């Protein structure tokens, strides 16, 4: 048996009217809206990491907790429906730290699958301190190891061996996967038969080709989350297995918010795609312009000019200008066509005037 992917039909509920006040959910009757996280948010660990960092500011904590529940829903659902703020913060703390460590691995071009060939067992890496933010650690081996090493919350970073890091990552990931996921066959939601289906870039069934693609059965074993927590930890496991071949970037609305409403959704892209589509020149982070800068330059000059003042991280959704870009020619990156987290996000931006002329 080979598990090929997360079940693309899996759905979760967001609470569109959720309101948190003084860390407590006050709405008596929640409006639940069903959506498919698998197609809408390919990197929820980064969305939660961002929210968790914002939650460290007490003055805006309630607003950001409400925002998470409205956009993505609770990590788990208990009956009767109850939102445990402390439990949410503890798990978000674990996800923040593990994602930060995986980011460090990616930036150092460390591949855990070949670590024995690249590094000695005793080599060490500087990573964020797992004790940096206060949390009631119910299950977090990294925090226990850091405490034994003499670290306190005042330390920003932690120097630890690769082997210890890999151990703590895997043990924590396995803990959450064991209680929050299970294996099943992928089937059509209507007749529960395993038809072969084609999907577009947003994970939707491709209507023009659906009749041709669903003419035969295909047995496909998928892993399914029991809740949003399970889905996030599956994506973290996926990220660990794929290092360092992918990087993550924001939905385009993160950088140019519509009416002040940023989208906190992240997407993923292969590093091998990060080349000029004309001359195959490798593009680095200094070649990227944010979408704000792109639109500003087009409005003021009618053309896009690369300068060091406009550089930004590759992890942003923007436009990359090839360093060999000839004057008047459109050398740029062959980036993923998916700049929006979902078709709904793209339609909203278009409806609210994002694409209107700025003249």
C-alpha positions in Angstrom: 0.0 0.0 0.0 1.3 3.4 -1.0 -0.3 6.6 0.5 0.0 9.2 -2.2 -1.6 12.3 -0.8 -4.0 13.9 1.6 -7.7 13.3 0.8 -8.6 16.2 -1.6 -12.3 15.8 -0.6 -11.7 16.4 3.1 -13.7 19.4 4.5 -13.7 21.5 7.6 -15.8 24.2 9.1 -14.9 27.8 9.7 -16.9 29.9 12.2 -17.7 33.0 10.2 -19.3 34.9 13.1 -16.8 33.8 15.8 -16.0 36.6 18.3 -13.4 36.1 21.1 -13.5 38.5 24.0 -11.1 38.1 27.0 -9.9 34.8 25.5 -13.4 33.4 25.5 -15.7 32.5 22.6 -18.9 34.5 23.4 -21.2 33.7 20.3 -24.1 31.5 21.4 -25.0 30.3 17.9 -22.1 29.8 15.5 -22.4 30.2 11.7 -20.5 27.3 10.3 -19.2 27.4 6.7 -17.8 24.3 5.0 -14.6 24.5 2.9 -11.8 22.3 1.6 -8.5 23.3 3.3 -6.5 20.9 1.1 -7.2 23.1 -2.0 -7.4 26.5 -0.2 -4.5 26.4 2.1 -1.5 24.3 1.1 0.7 25.6 4.0 -1.6 26.2 7.0 1.5 25.8 9.4 2.7 29.2 8.1 -0.7 30.8 8.6 -0.9 29.6 12.2 2.7 30.6 12.8 1.9 34.2 11.7 -1.2 34.3 13.8 0.7 33.0 16.8 3.3 35.7 16.5 0.5 38.3 16.4 -1.1 36.7 19.5 2.0 37.7 21.5 0.6 41.3 21.6 -2.2 41.1 24.2 -4.0 44.2 22.9 -4.9 42.5 19.6 -5.1 38.9 20.8 -8.9 38.7 20.8 -9.1 40.1 17.3 -6.6 37.7 15.9 -8.1 34.7 17.6 -11.5 35.7 16.1 -9.8 36.2 12.7 -8.3 32.6 12.8 -11.7 31.1 13.7 -13.5 33.0 11.0 -11.0 32.2 8.3 -9.9 28.7 9.1 -12.0 27.4 12.0 -11.0 25.7 15.3 -8.1 23.1 15.4 -10.5 20.6 16.9 -14.2 20.5 17.8 -15.6 19.1 21.1 -19.2 18.4 21.9 -20.7 20.7 23.1 -18.8 23.1 20.9 -16.2 24.8 23.1 -13.1 26.8 22.2 -10.1 26.3 24.6 -7.8 29.3 24.1 -5.0 27.9 26.2 -5.0 24.6 24.3 -5.0 26.5 21.0 -2.0 28.6 22.1 0.0 25.6 23.3 -0.4 23.7 20.0 0.2 26.9 18.0 3.4 27.3 20.0 4.6 23.8 19.0 3.8 24.6 15.3 5.6 28.0 15.5 8.8 26.4 16.8 8.8 23.4 14.4 8.1 25.5 11.4 10.8 27.9 12.4 13.3 25.0 12.7 12.2 23.7 9.2 12.8 27.2 7.9 16.3 27.1 9.3 16.9 23.8 7.6 15.7 25.1 4.3 17.8 28.3 4.5 20.9 26.2 5.4 20.0 23.8 2.5 19.9 20.9 4.9 18.1 17.8 3.7 17.3 15.5 6.7 17.1 12.5 4.3 20.9 12.8 3.6 22.0 14.3 6.9 24.6 11.6 7.6 26.4 12.4 4.3 26.4 16.2 4.9 27.1 16.5 8.6 28.7 14.8 11.5 26.5 13.4 14.2 27.7 16.0 16.7 27.3 19.0 14.5 25.0 21.8 16.0 22.5 24.2 14.5 21.3 27.5 16.0 17.5 27.5 16.1 14.8 29.6 17.9 14.5 28.8 21.6 11.3 26.6 22.2 10.9 28.3 25.6 10.9 31.8 24.1 7.1 32.3 24.4 5.2 31.2 27.5 3.1 28.1 27.1 1.7 25.3 29.2 3.7 22.5 27.5 1.6 19.3 27.6 3.7 17.4 25.1 6.8 19.0 23.8 10.1 17.2 24.0 12.1 20.1 22.6 11.1 22.3 25.5 12.0 19.6 28.0 15.4 19.2 26.3 16.0 23.0 26.3 15.2 23.2 30.0 17.7 20.5 30.8 20.3 22.4 28.8 19.8 25.4 31.1 17.9 27.6 28.7 15.3 30.1 29.9 12.7 32.3 28.2 15.2 35.2 28.0 17.4 33.3 25.5 16.4 34.0 21.9 18.2 31.1 20.3 19.2 27.5 21.1 22.4 25.7 19.9 21.5 22.0 19.6 22.7 19.0 17.6 21.1 18.0 14.4 20.3 14.5 15.7 18.5 15.9 18.8 16.5 18.3 16.5 15.4 15.6 14.2 14.4 13.4 17.1 12.3 16.1 18.7 10.7 17.1 15.4 9.7 13.5 14.6 8.4 12.6 18.1 6.2 15.7 18.2 4.9 15.3 14.7 4.1 11.6 15.3 2.3 12.4 18.5 -0.2 14.7 16.7 -0.5 12.5 13.6 -1.4 9.4 15.7 -4.4 11.1 17.3 -5.6 13.3 14.5 -5.3 11.3 11.2 -6.3 8.0 9.7 -6.0 6.2 6.3 -8.8 5.5 3.8 -9.6 5.1 0.1 -10.3 8.2 -1.9 -13.9 8.1 -3.2 -16.4 10.4 -4.9 -18.5 12.1 -2.2 -21.8 11.2 -4.0 -21.6 7.5 -4.9 -18.5 6.6 -2.8 -16.7 5.0 -5.8 -13.1 5.6 -6.5 -13.4 7.4 -9.8 -10.3 9.1 -11.3 -10.8 12.8 -11.1 -9.0 15.8 -12.6 -8.6 19.1 -10.6 -7.6 22.6 -11.5 -5.0 24.7 -9.7 -7.5 25.5 -6.9 -8.3 21.9 -6.3 -11.7 22.0 -7.9 -13.0 19.3 -10.2 -12.2 20.3 -13.7 -15.7 20.5 -15.2 -14.8 20.5 -19.0 -12.8 17.2 -18.6 -14.8 15.6 -15.8 -16.7 13.2 -18.1 -13.5 11.9 -19.8 -11.5 11.6 -16.5 -14.2 9.8 -14.6 -14.7 6.9 -17.0 -12.7 4.4 -15.0 -11.9 3.6 -11.4 -8.6 4.1 -9.7 -7.8 2.8 -6.2 -6.0 5.5 -4.4 -5.1 5.3 -0.7 -5.2 8.7 1.0 -4.6 9.9 4.5 -7.4 11.9 6.0 -7.3 14.4 9.0 -9.8 14.0 11.8 -9.7 17.8 12.3 -7.8 20.9 11.3 -5.0 20.1 13.7 -4.4 16.8 11.8 -4.4 18.6 8.5 -1.7 21.1 9.7 0.5 18.4 11.1 0.2 16.4 7.8 1.4 19.5 6.0 4.3 19.8 8.5 5.2 16.2 7.8 5.1 16.8 4.1 7.4 19.8 4.5 9.9 17.8 6.5 10.0 15.1 3.8 10.3 17.6 1.0 13.2 19.7 2.4 14.8 21.6 0.9 13.0 21.4 -2.5 10.1 23.8 -1.8 9.6 27.2 -0.3 6.5 29.0 0.8 5.0 32.4 -0.2 1.9 34.4 0.6 -1.4 34.7 -1.2 -1.1 37.9 -3.3 -3.8 39.6 -1.1 -1.4 39.4 1.8 0.8 42.2 0.2 -2.0 44.3 -1.3 -5.0 43.8 1.0 -8.5 44.5 -0.2 -10.1 47.2 1.9 -7.6 46.4 4.7 -8.4 42.7 4.9 -5.1 40.8 4.5 -5.2 37.1 3.5 -3.0 35.1 5.8 -2.9 32.0 3.5 0.4 30.6 2.2 1.1 28.7 -0.9 4.1 26.5 -1.9 6.4 26.3 -4.9 9.3 24.2 -6.1 12.7 25.9 -5.9 13.5 24.6 -9.4 10.7 26.8 -10.7 12.7 29.9 -9.5 14.4 30.6 -12.8 13.9 33.1 -15.6 11.4 31.6 -18.1 13.4 33.1 -21.0 17.1 32.6 -20.3 16.9 30.1 -17.4 18.9 32.5 -15.1 18.6 31.5 -11.4 16.6 34.2 -9.6 17.6 35.1 -6.0 15.7 37.1 -3.4 17.2 40.4 -4.4 15.5 40.2 -7.8 11.9 40.1 -6.3 9.6 43.1 -6.3 6.5 43.2 -4.2 3.2 43.6 -6.0 2.8 47.0 -4.4 6.1 48.1 -6.0 5.2 46.6 -9.3 1.8 48.5 -9.5 3.5 51.7 -8.3 6.1 51.6 -11.0 3.6 50.8 -13.7 1.4 53.8 -12.5 4.3 56.3 -12.3 6.6 55.2 -15.2 4.7 52.7 -17.3 7.4 50.1 -16.9 9.0 47.9 -14.3 12.5 48.8 -13.1 14.6 46.7 -10.8 16.5 48.5 -8.1 18.1 47.3 -4.9 15.7 49.5 -2.9 12.8 47.3 -4.1 14.3 43.9 -3.1 12.3 41.6 -0.9 12.3 38.0 0.2 11.6 35.2 -2.2 8.9 34.0 0.2 6.7 36.9 -0.9 4.1 36.8 -3.7 5.6 39.4 -6.1 7.3 39.6 -9.5 10.9 38.6 -10.1 13.0 40.6 -12.6 15.8 38.7 -14.3 19.2 40.3 -13.7 19.9 39.8 -17.4 16.7 41.6 -18.3 17.3 43.5 -21.6 15.8 46.9 -21.8 12.2 46.8 -23.0 12.0 43.0 -22.9 9.9 41.0 -20.4 12.4 38.7 -18.8 10.9 37.5 -15.5 10.5 34.4 -13.4 8.6 31.3 -14.4 6.7 31.4 -11.1 3.7 29.4 -10.2 0.5 30.5 -11.8 -1.3 30.3 -8.5 -0.8 33.6 -6.8 -4.1 33.5 -5.0 -5.1 31.0 -2.3 -8.4 30.2 -3.9 -10.6 31.3 -6.8 -12.9 32.9 -4.2 -10.0 35.1 -3.0 -9.2 36.1 -6.6 -12.8 36.9 -7.4 -13.1 39.0 -4.3 -10.0 41.0 -5.3 -11.4 41.5 -8.8 -14.8 42.5 -7.5 -13.4 45.0 -5.0 -11.4 46.8 -7.6 -7.9 45.4 -7.2 -7.5 45.1 -11.0 -8.9 48.5 -11.8 -6.7 51.0 -13.6 -4.7 53.2 -11.2 -4.6 56.2 -13.6 
